[in-house]
Amino acid sequence: MLKIKLVRFGKRNQPHYRIVVQEAKTKRDGKYTAALGHYAPAQQPKVLELDLEAYKQWLQKGAQPTETVANLAKRAQSKQPFPPKKKTLSKKAKAKLAAAKQAQDKPAATAKTDKDQPSKKAKAQTEEKAAKKTAKSKAKKTTSA
């Protein structure tokens, strides 16, 4: 039984496929009866070239396409096999835009928020440091006098 399959070529992480007619039991990269086209998914933009007339002839002769090849053939029949994707914003970018819109809608408050004011611990620590400094300076004055 004949199959229409993809035969892999290309470097590692740079696949390039030939669309071929091959005996069903042969290896993926073995001998093939006829080459019908090629597909390069890693290229930008993706490349898909398929001889549709030869593809249809092989289907009439009884060759069975694999699922992937059947999907690629459908794409090849359309005018744009790989339409460009619409650019969308990421979740972070959407959140930033929403925050910016809220900031523009609400007038800036003049009073400080809780985040702007130091915490109770920080206040206590700064007061302790100030007290130690004054105690040291007093001790120096008494020893020098």
C-alpha positions as CSV (number, residue, x, y, z in Angstrom):
1,M,0.0,0.0,0.0
2,L,1.3,3.4,-0.9
3,K,1.3,6.3,1.5
4,I,1.9,10.0,1.0
5,K,4.2,11.1,3.9
6,L,6.7,13.6,5.1
7,V,10.4,12.7,4.9
8,R,12.6,14.7,7.2
9,F,15.7,16.6,6.1
10,G,17.6,19.5,7.6
11,K,19.7,20.2,10.6
12,R,18.9,19.6,14.2
13,N,16.2,22.1,15.3
14,Q,15.8,23.2,11.7
15,P,13.5,20.7,10.1
16,H,12.7,20.6,6.4
17,Y,10.3,18.0,5.0
18,R,9.8,16.6,1.6
19,I,6.3,15.4,0.7
20,V,6.7,12.0,-1.0
21,V,4.8,8.9,-2.1
22,Q,6.3,5.9,-0.4
23,E,5.5,2.3,0.4
24,A,3.8,2.2,3.8
25,K,6.3,-0.2,5.4
26,T,9.5,1.6,4.4
27,K,11.5,3.7,6.8
28,R,10.7,7.4,7.2
29,D,13.8,8.4,5.3
30,G,13.9,5.5,2.9
31,K,13.5,5.3,-0.8
32,Y,10.4,7.0,-2.3
33,T,8.4,6.6,-5.5
34,A,7.7,10.3,-6.2
35,A,8.3,13.7,-4.7
36,L,5.3,16.0,-4.6
37,G,6.6,19.0,-2.8
38,H,8.3,20.3,0.4
39,Y,7.5,22.0,3.7
40,A,9.7,24.1,5.8
41,P,8.0,24.9,9.1
42,A,11.1,26.5,10.8
43,Q,11.5,29.2,8.1
44,Q,9.9,32.6,8.5
45,P,7.5,32.8,6.8
46,K,6.7,29.1,6.6
47,V,7.2,27.5,3.2
48,L,4.7,25.0,1.7
49,E,5.0,23.9,-1.9
50,L,2.8,21.0,-3.1
51,D,2.0,19.9,-6.6
52,L,-1.7,19.6,-6.1
53,E,-2.4,17.9,-9.5
54,A,0.2,15.1,-8.8
55,Y,-1.2,14.8,-5.3
56,K,-4.8,14.3,-6.6
57,Q,-3.5,11.7,-9.2
58,W,-1.8,9.7,-6.4
59,L,-5.0,9.8,-4.4
60,Q,-6.9,8.4,-7.3
61,K,-4.3,5.7,-7.7
62,G,-5.0,4.7,-4.1
63,A,-2.2,6.3,-2.1
64,Q,-3.3,7.2,1.5
65,P,-2.0,10.5,2.9
66,T,-1.0,10.7,6.5
67,E,-3.0,13.0,8.8
68,T,-0.4,15.7,8.6
69,V,0.0,15.6,4.9
70,A,-3.8,15.7,4.5
71,N,-3.9,18.9,6.6
72,L,-1.0,20.4,4.7
73,A,-2.8,19.7,1.4
74,K,-5.9,21.5,2.7
75,R,-3.7,24.5,3.5
76,A,-2.0,24.4,0.1
77,Q,-5.4,24.6,-1.6
78,S,-6.2,27.8,0.2
79,K,-4.8,31.1,-1.0
80,Q,-2.9,31.8,2.2
81,P,-1.7,28.5,3.7
82,F,-0.2,30.3,6.8
83,P,-2.1,33.6,7.4
84,P,-0.2,36.1,9.5
85,K,-1.1,36.0,13.2
86,K,-2.7,39.1,14.8
87,K,-0.4,40.7,17.3
88,T,-1.9,40.6,20.9
89,L,-0.6,42.1,24.1
90,S,0.7,39.9,26.8
91,K,-1.1,39.7,30.2
92,K,1.6,41.9,31.8
93,A,1.2,44.6,29.1
94,K,-2.6,44.5,29.4
95,A,-2.3,44.9,33.2
96,K,0.0,47.9,32.7
97,L,-2.4,49.5,30.3
98,A,-5.3,49.0,32.7
99,A,-3.2,50.5,35.6
100,A,-2.3,53.5,33.4
101,K,-5.9,54.1,32.4
102,Q,-7.0,54.0,36.1
103,A,-4.2,56.4,37.0
104,Q,-5.4,58.9,34.3
105,D,-9.0,58.6,35.3
106,K,-8.4,59.3,39.0
107,P,-6.8,62.6,39.9
108,A,-3.6,62.3,41.9
109,A,-4.2,62.4,45.7
110,T,-2.0,64.9,47.6
111,A,-2.1,62.9,50.8
112,K,0.5,60.2,51.3
113,T,-0.7,56.6,51.1
114,D,0.3,53.9,53.6
115,K,3.0,52.6,51.3
116,D,4.7,56.0,51.2
117,Q,4.9,56.3,55.0
118,P,7.5,54.4,56.9
119,S,6.3,51.4,59.0
120,K,6.2,51.5,62.8
121,K,9.3,49.3,63.1
122,A,11.3,51.6,60.7
123,K,10.2,54.7,62.8
124,A,11.3,53.0,66.0
125,Q,14.7,52.0,64.6
126,T,15.4,55.5,63.3
127,E,14.5,56.9,66.8
128,E,16.8,54.4,68.5
129,K,19.7,55.4,66.2
130,A,19.1,59.1,66.8
131,A,19.0,58.5,70.6
132,K,22.3,56.5,70.5
133,K,24.0,59.3,68.5
134,T,23.0,61.9,71.0
135,A,24.1,59.7,73.9
136,K,27.5,59.2,72.3
137,S,27.9,62.9,71.6
138,K,27.0,63.8,75.2
139,A,29.5,61.2,76.5
140,K,32.3,62.7,74.3
141,K,31.5,66.2,75.6
142,T,31.7,65.1,79.3
143,T,35.0,63.2,78.8
144,S,36.7,66.0,77.0
145,A,35.6,68.7,79.5
